[in-house]
Amino acid sequence: MKYSIYKKLSFSLALLGAFSLFSCGGSSGGDEEEFEFKPSDLTNKYWYANPYRNQNFTTDDALLVYKFNGNGDLVRQDYGGRRDNDEAGTWTLSDDNTLTIDDKTTGNVREYTIDKSSASNHLFLKSSLGNWDFYADFNEIQDVTVDAAIVKEVVLSNGSFVNKYRYDFEIKGEFISQAKVILETNSFELVKSANADGEVVWRLKEADAKEYFETFKGEELVKFYVKMNSGEEFKFEDRIEDNDIEPLNVESVDIDHNTGSGPLSVTVEWKAIDIENAYYYVQILNADKDENNPLVTSNWQPEQNSQDGMQSITLSETNKGDFGLNLEDEFYVKIVAFLYEKDINPYQGDIHDFNVQAKSQIIRSGGRW
């Protein structure tokens, strides 16, 4: 990036709440009174500060993103999900370059002096509690997003189908060298893979993805650690909402595929879950049931509102071999019902791609190709 957020941070801080800092030096005096930073220099842009310190769950050092609206409203962005809180608080700028930030998400009101070294793309805030460097130019992690979801999966246990829970984590970004998810009681290294659009994503290892638990844990804060190719380190957050999901009905699943020498297809049918605003997609997996590298993924669809409550999706090859399967290869079908996070409209914008709340899924054998 043009301005290195990590290397150019001038503070050593430990957050008390989300905006309290250790002292890291006094302000410079002299001719600073002659400097004027206009409100227009602040507004109509996002400002980013990276207070990253370590990989501990308890350290409150996630990327901080503010937007100062011209009417004095403060916007705080959940960067990992690109979601703006338009009611985060208020801000004011006085004639003596004192920036007052009333962040209602933390309950703190802080006053900072805007240092004369500040510019249209660099905001250097100073106070007796510590200094902050915010940057408006933000390139290196502009494609990084994070998402945490709970999965209710129908699995075969002791000869019977039962419902169990597990986590699903995803970090997307092209220039990441290491990724990790940090929970309050555990942490997992993520592995590099690709999604259906060929984008680089980091997910749980197959073994870690099968660490099931019996009951829904409710709301849970998840932290993500990312190390970029440049060596810079960041922490992001996402929250699993207190919103459970119904299981898919394993007995309703029907899989039918044609055979022959030409392009082949698979039709999958199942019963919709009894939850409003649920969406669905289907994947074809290889013989190892490798969820991190699906052979093909359908488009998502809303409930079809059929009289019998059934859903169906057909996946068809355009040319023979498009799905990477040879005749007689064993394959599996993964059916997923999912819910978006609160207030997410999948028909507007693209942030729905990384704002999934919960999934319900079944993996069944499709037979041989």
C-alpha positions in Angstrom: 0.0 0.0 0.0 1.1 3.6 -0.5 1.2 4.2 3.3 2.1 1.2 5.4 -0.5 1.0 8.1 1.5 -1.4 10.3 5.0 -0.1 9.9 4.1 3.5 10.2 2.0 3.2 13.4 3.7 5.5 15.9 2.2 4.1 19.0 2.6 1.2 21.4 -0.9 0.7 22.8 -3.0 -1.6 24.8 -6.7 -1.0 24.5 -8.9 -0.5 27.6 -12.3 -1.1 26.0 -12.0 -0.4 22.3 -10.4 3.1 22.5 -8.3 3.4 25.6 -4.5 3.5 25.2 -1.3 3.3 27.1 0.6 6.6 27.2 3.1 6.9 24.4 4.6 10.3 24.6 3.5 14.0 24.8 2.6 16.4 22.2 4.9 18.7 20.3 4.5 22.4 21.0 5.6 25.5 19.1 3.9 26.6 16.0 1.2 23.9 16.1 -1.5 26.6 16.9 -1.1 28.0 13.4 -2.0 24.7 11.8 -5.6 24.2 10.7 -7.2 20.9 9.6 -10.5 21.5 8.0 -13.6 19.3 8.5 -13.7 18.8 4.7 -10.3 17.1 5.1 -11.9 14.5 7.3 -15.2 13.7 5.6 -16.3 11.5 2.8 -13.7 8.8 3.2 -12.9 5.9 5.4 -9.9 6.1 7.8 -8.1 3.0 8.8 -5.8 2.3 11.8 -4.1 -1.0 12.7 -3.4 -1.4 16.4 -2.4 -5.1 16.0 -0.3 -6.4 19.0 -0.6 -10.2 19.2 -2.6 -13.3 18.5 -4.3 -13.4 21.9 -8.1 -13.5 22.0 -8.3 -11.1 24.9 -6.3 -8.4 23.1 -8.6 -5.8 21.7 -6.6 -4.8 18.6 -8.8 -5.4 15.6 -8.5 -3.1 12.6 -10.3 0.2 13.4 -12.3 1.9 10.6 -14.1 5.2 11.0 -15.9 7.5 8.6 -16.7 11.1 9.6 -19.9 12.1 8.0 -20.4 15.8 7.2 -23.4 16.2 9.6 -21.3 15.1 12.6 -22.4 11.5 12.6 -19.7 8.9 13.2 -19.7 5.7 11.2 -17.7 2.6 12.4 -17.2 -0.1 9.9 -16.9 -3.9 10.5 -14.2 -4.2 7.9 -14.2 -8.0 7.7 -17.8 -7.9 6.6 -17.9 -4.4 5.1 -20.8 -3.5 7.3 -21.3 0.1 8.4 -22.8 1.1 11.8 -24.3 4.4 10.9 -25.2 5.1 14.5 -21.8 4.5 16.0 -21.7 8.0 17.6 -20.7 11.6 16.8 -17.6 13.7 16.2 -16.7 17.4 16.3 -13.6 19.4 15.2 -12.8 22.6 17.0 -10.8 25.6 15.7 -7.8 24.5 17.7 -7.7 21.2 15.8 -9.2 19.2 18.6 -11.0 16.2 17.3 -13.6 14.8 19.7 -14.8 11.3 19.0 -17.9 10.0 20.9 -17.9 6.3 20.0 -21.1 4.9 21.5 -20.1 1.4 20.5 -17.5 1.6 23.3 -19.1 4.2 25.5 -15.9 6.3 25.3 -15.6 10.0 24.5 -12.0 10.9 23.5 -10.3 14.2 22.5 -7.3 14.2 20.2 -5.2 16.9 18.7 -4.7 16.6 15.0 -0.9 16.9 14.5 0.4 19.3 11.8 2.0 16.4 10.0 -1.5 15.2 9.0 -2.6 15.3 5.4 -5.5 14.4 3.2 -4.6 10.8 3.4 -2.9 10.6 6.8 -4.5 11.5 10.1 -2.1 11.7 13.1 -4.0 12.0 16.3 -2.3 12.8 19.6 -3.4 12.8 23.2 -2.1 12.1 26.7 -3.5 8.6 26.4 -1.6 7.8 23.2 -1.3 8.5 19.5 -3.2 7.1 16.5 -2.2 6.9 12.9 -5.1 6.6 10.4 -4.6 6.3 6.7 -7.1 6.8 3.9 -5.0 5.0 1.2 -5.7 1.3 1.8 -4.6 -1.1 -0.8 -2.8 -4.2 0.6 -5.9 -5.7 2.3 -8.6 -4.2 0.2 -9.8 -7.6 -1.0 -9.6 -9.2 2.5 -12.9 -10.3 4.1 -13.7 -12.7 6.9 -16.7 -14.7 7.8 -17.7 -17.0 10.7 -20.7 -19.3 10.6 -22.2 -22.2 12.6 -23.0 -25.4 10.7 -25.7 -27.9 11.7 -24.7 -31.1 9.8 -26.6 -34.3 9.4 -24.0 -37.1 10.0 -24.1 -40.8 10.3 -23.2 -42.0 13.8 -23.5 -45.6 15.0 -25.7 -46.5 12.1 -28.1 -43.6 12.6 -28.4 -40.0 11.2 -27.9 -37.4 13.9 -27.6 -33.6 13.9 -24.3 -32.1 15.2 -22.7 -28.6 15.1 -19.4 -27.4 13.8 -17.7 -24.2 12.8 -17.2 -22.8 9.3 -14.6 -20.0 8.8 -13.5 -18.3 5.7 -10.9 -15.6 5.0 -10.7 -14.3 1.4 -7.7 -12.4 0.1 -5.0 -12.8 -2.6 -1.9 -11.6 -0.7 -2.2 -13.5 2.5 0.7 -15.7 3.7 -0.8 -17.0 6.9 -4.3 -17.1 8.4 -5.7 -18.2 11.8 -9.0 -18.1 13.6 -8.9 -17.4 17.3 -11.8 -18.4 19.6 -12.0 -17.7 23.3 -11.0 -21.3 24.2 -9.3 -22.5 21.0 -7.6 -21.5 17.8 -7.1 -23.1 14.4 -4.6 -22.5 11.6 -6.4 -22.1 8.3 -5.3 -23.6 4.9 -5.3 -22.0 1.5 -7.9 -23.1 -1.0 -10.1 -21.6 -3.7 -13.9 -20.9 -3.9 -16.2 -21.6 -6.8 -15.2 -18.3 -8.4 -11.5 -19.2 -8.3 -10.8 -16.7 -5.6 -8.2 -17.5 -2.9 -9.8 -18.4 0.4 -8.5 -19.7 3.7 -10.5 -22.4 5.5 -10.3 -24.9 8.3 -8.3 -28.1 7.6 -10.6 -31.1 6.9 -9.7 -32.6 10.3 -10.5 -29.4 12.2 -13.7 -28.9 10.3 -15.0 -32.2 11.7 -14.6 -31.2 15.3 -18.3 -31.5 16.2 -20.2 -30.4 19.3 -23.6 -31.4 20.5 -25.4 -28.1 21.3 -25.7 -24.7 19.8 -23.5 -22.2 21.7 -25.4 -19.1 20.8 -23.7 -15.7 20.2 -20.0 -16.0 19.9 -17.2 -13.5 19.0 -14.6 -14.8 16.6 -11.3 -13.2 15.8 -9.2 -13.7 12.7 -5.4 -13.2 12.4 -3.9 -12.5 9.0 -0.3 -12.1 8.0 0.2 -10.5 4.6 3.0 -11.3 2.1 4.6 -8.0 3.1 4.9 -9.3 6.7 2.2 -6.9 8.1 -0.2 -8.4 10.5 -3.9 -7.6 11.1 -6.7 -8.8 13.3 -10.4 -8.8 12.3 -13.6 -9.8 14.1 -16.9 -11.4 13.2 -19.7 -12.4 15.5 -21.8 -15.6 15.2 -25.4 -14.5 16.0 -27.7 -16.2 18.5 -29.8 -17.6 15.7 -29.9 -21.4 15.3 -31.0 -23.2 12.1 -33.2 -26.2 11.4 -31.6 -29.4 10.1 -32.2 -30.7 6.6 -34.3 -33.7 6.2 -32.0 -36.5 5.2 -34.9 -38.8 4.2 -36.2 -36.3 1.6 -33.0 -36.2 -0.4 -33.1 -37.7 -3.9 -30.1 -37.7 -6.3 -30.4 -38.6 -9.9 -27.8 -38.3 -12.6 -27.7 -39.5 -16.2 -24.9 -41.6 -17.7 -23.4 -42.0 -21.1 -20.6 -40.8 -23.3 -21.6 -37.1 -23.6 -21.9 -34.2 -21.1 -23.6 -35.5 -17.9 -25.8 -33.8 -15.3 -27.0 -34.3 -11.7 -30.4 -33.4 -10.3 -30.7 -33.0 -6.5 -34.0 -32.7 -4.7 -34.7 -32.2 -1.0 -37.2 -30.7 1.4 -36.9 -27.0 2.3 -36.2 -26.2 6.0 -38.9 -24.5 8.0 -37.2 -21.1 8.4 -38.1 -17.9 6.6 -35.5 -16.3 4.3 -33.4 -19.5 3.9 -31.3 -20.0 0.8 -29.8 -23.1 -0.8 -27.0 -24.3 -3.0 -25.5 -27.7 -4.0 -22.0 -28.9 -4.6 -20.4 -31.9 -6.1 -17.5 -33.3 -4.1 -14.8 -35.8 -5.1 -14.5 -39.3 -3.6 -12.7 -37.9 -0.6 -15.6 -35.5 0.2 -13.1 -32.6 0.0 -15.3 -29.6 1.0 -12.4 -27.2 0.6 -12.1 -28.0 -3.1 -15.6 -28.7 -4.5 -15.7 -29.9 -8.1 -18.6 -27.6 -8.9 -20.9 -25.3 -7.0 -24.4 -24.3 -8.1 -25.8 -20.7 -7.9 -27.7 -20.0 -4.7 -31.5 -19.9 -4.8 -34.3 -18.9 -2.4 -37.0 -21.2 -1.3 -39.0 -22.3 -4.4 -42.4 -22.3 -2.5 -43.6 -25.6 -4.1 -46.8 -27.2 -2.8 -44.9 -30.1 -1.3 -42.0 -27.9 0.1 -39.4 -29.5 -2.2 -36.4 -27.8 -3.6 -34.4 -28.9 -6.6 -31.2 -28.0 -8.4 -29.7 -29.5 -11.6 -26.0 -29.2 -12.3 -25.1 -29.9 -15.9 -21.8 -30.2 -17.8 -21.5 -28.1 -20.9 -18.8 -30.3 -22.2 -17.9 -33.8 -21.2 -15.5 -33.8 -18.3 -16.3 -30.3 -17.1 -16.8 -31.5 -13.6 -13.4 -33.3 -13.4 -15.0 -36.7 -13.1 -14.4 -39.7 -15.3 -17.0 -42.5 -15.9 -17.2 -44.7 -12.8 -15.6 -42.2 -10.5 -17.2 -42.1 -7.1 -18.7 -38.7 -6.2 -20.7 -37.0 -3.4 -23.3 -34.3 -3.3 -23.4 -31.6 -0.6 -26.7 -29.8 0.0 -26.6 -26.6 2.0 -29.3 -24.4 3.5 -28.1 -21.2 4.9 -29.1 -17.9 6.6 -27.6 -14.5 6.1 -26.7 -12.3 9.0 -29.4 -9.8 10.2 -30.4 -7.1 7.7 -28.4 -8.6 4.9 -30.2 -8.3 1.5 -28.5 -10.7 -1.0 -30.1 -8.9 -3.9 -28.3 -5.6 -3.1 -24.5 -5.4 -3.4 -22.1 -8.2 -2.9 -21.4 -8.2 0.9 -23.8 -11.1 1.3 -21.0 -13.3 0.0 -19.1 -13.0 3.4 -22.0 -12.4 5.8 -23.5 -15.8 6.3 -24.8 -16.6 9.8 -25.6 -20.3 9.8 -25.7 -23.3 7.6 -27.5 -26.6 7.6 -26.0 -29.3 5.4 -26.0 -32.9 4.3 -23.3 -34.8 2.3 -24.7 -37.9 0.5 -23.1 -40.3 -1.9 -24.1 -39.6 -5.5 -22.9 -43.1 -6.6 -20.6 -43.4 -9.6 -20.3 -41.0 -12.4 
